[in-house]
Amino acid sequence: MSDDTIRLVTIGRIIRRRRRFLITLAVVGALVGYGTSWLLPPRYTTSASVLLPGAWEERELMTQAQIAISSVVLDRTATALGLPGVDGEELRDRVGAGVADGNIIRISGTADTPEGAQRLSDQAAQQFVTYAAQVVGADTDPEAATRPEALRKLVERTSLRITELADGAGKGQSVESVQTRTELAKLRTALQDAVDKLNRADQPAVKANMVVMGPSTRPTGEAPPTKTQLVGVGAVLFFLVAVLGHLATARLGRRLRTEPEIAAALGAPSLGTVEVPGERRADRTKGAGPRVLARRLLGIDVRWDLPTPLTGDEASGRIRYRRVGARLREQVPAPLRLLVVVPEGDEPARRAAAELAAETAADAPGGVHREHRVVEVSVSQPMVRDRDDESGAVVVLSAGSWTAGELSGIGEACADAGHGVVGVVVACTVRAASARSADRSRKKGAAPAPSDDARPAGGAE
């Protein structure tokens, strides 16, 4: 797994074999999200729209949006709301502004209640309009708005009076009349220039005439993250962390899982894989502690990173043992005893070793029945008794349980005791077929599987 590419089939295997554990973690994550929602107070958000009449560039609109959330505007908003002990800095995280289409600035407010959010956004918009008018020099006095128009009308009347005086000065028959008409024309031109300047100077005031487009709407739902979102995020987060944890553990793990890797670590040929029927539910729960029961309840007592075992029956299991026995006879032709070595604590391997010793028992010269001897060896401190009349050692172990260093220690211990490792057998736990299924097959008229009990012990296939 450390050298394999993570594929979808790997993730599917994790979900399929650890679904109870993953579902449990997802439920725990949902409960954590639900508890977090009680620690975080509910939030409500609404916004008020401010219209900026006239022609505005995008850069100018962005500047106005920044002014809307400036400390001056927020301080005035806090003062107008009468919030005790709250200033503009504390409102900075609760008030936002953005530019919308059509020269509109949306000012949003967030509070613990819908009413508070509505009041905050409306007051922030009003304070922004007032401050913007003061920045560009606009006067909020109603009489001040009529003064430029009155001055413009006065200039127009003066210009008409100048035209009348010029017409009354004669047709230019004398030098004095010509000079008078010339001076009046210059005065009319100067007045017209003054009117043009007045119009240009009044444009910023037009821009400053911002309008709040009505009160903000009262929010009817909570602002994100809501309680439902926190529950969902908690469940998904715990689920993903569990899957990533499985993948990381598999990549960092050093336990050997395939036959070639195990055989290379022991320096011996692989004789094959044998099947070990899984324990019945009653046997598994008998004498189990709370920790073991919890692991079995969550489904984490079964390795997920091993190949999927097929459902085996007695006939297929005996065939596998017979094939391993045939390969053993090819390695050790003499019908002598073998030392079957099992790592200590490897229960599937111990059961497979006992079955293998019974299936491959040999007859010594003179017709004496000689059974192979099964020994358990400590992995931390491997020690094998010295060779007696054994013709070699066979190591039986389950895949995915031991590292290369641990298996090398067992091989070295066998070599020190004078036992040559003639082969490696991998034990695989399978789901045994139930007797009820066998009885159902017989009732349907299926032919019974051939029995291997009648063959002589140690005989050829």
Sequence and secondary structure as in RCSB ss.txt:
>XXXX:A:sequence
MSDDTIRLVTIGRIIRRRRRFLITLAVVGALVGYGTSWLLPPRYTTSASVLLPGAWEERELMTQAQIAISSVVLD
RTATALGLPGVDGEELRDRVGAGVADGNIIRISGTADTPEGAQRLSDQAAQQFVTYAAQVVGADTDPEAATRPEA
LRKLVERTSLRITELADGAGKGQSVESVQTRTELAKLRTALQDAVDKLNRADQPAVKANMVVMGPSTRPTGEAPP
TKTQLVGVGAVLFFLVAVLGHLATARLGRRLRTEPEIAAALGAPSLGTVEVPGERRADRTKGAGPRVLARRLLGI
DVRWDLPTPLTGDEASGRIRYRRVGARLREQVPAPLRLLVVVPEGDEPARRAAAELAAETAADAPGGVHREHRVV
EVSVSQPMVRDRDDESGAVVVLSAGSWTAGELSGIGEACADAGHGVVGVVVACTVRAASARSADRSRKKGAAPAP
SDDARPAGGAE
>XXXX:A:secstr
  SS   HHHHHHHHHHSHHHHHHHHHHHHHHHHHHHHHS   EEEEEEEE  S   HHHHHHHHHHHTSHHHHH
HHHHHHT TT  HHHHTTTEEEEEETTTEEEEEEEESSHHHHHHHHHHHHHHHHHHHHHHTT    HHHHHHHHH
HHHHHHHHHHHHHHHHHHT SS SHHHHHHHHHHHHHHHHHHHHHHHHHHHTHHHHHT  EE S      S  SS
 HHHHHHHHHHHHHHHHHHHHHHHHHH  B  SHHHHHHHHTS EEEEEEEE   HHHHHTT  HHHHHHHHHT 
SS SSS     B HHHHHHHHHHHHHHHHHH  S  EEEEEEETT HHHHHHHHHHHHHT EEETTTEEE  EEE
EE SSS      SSEEEEEEEEETTS BHHHHHHHHHHHHHTT  EEEEEEEEEE B  HHHHHHHHHTT     
 STTS TT   
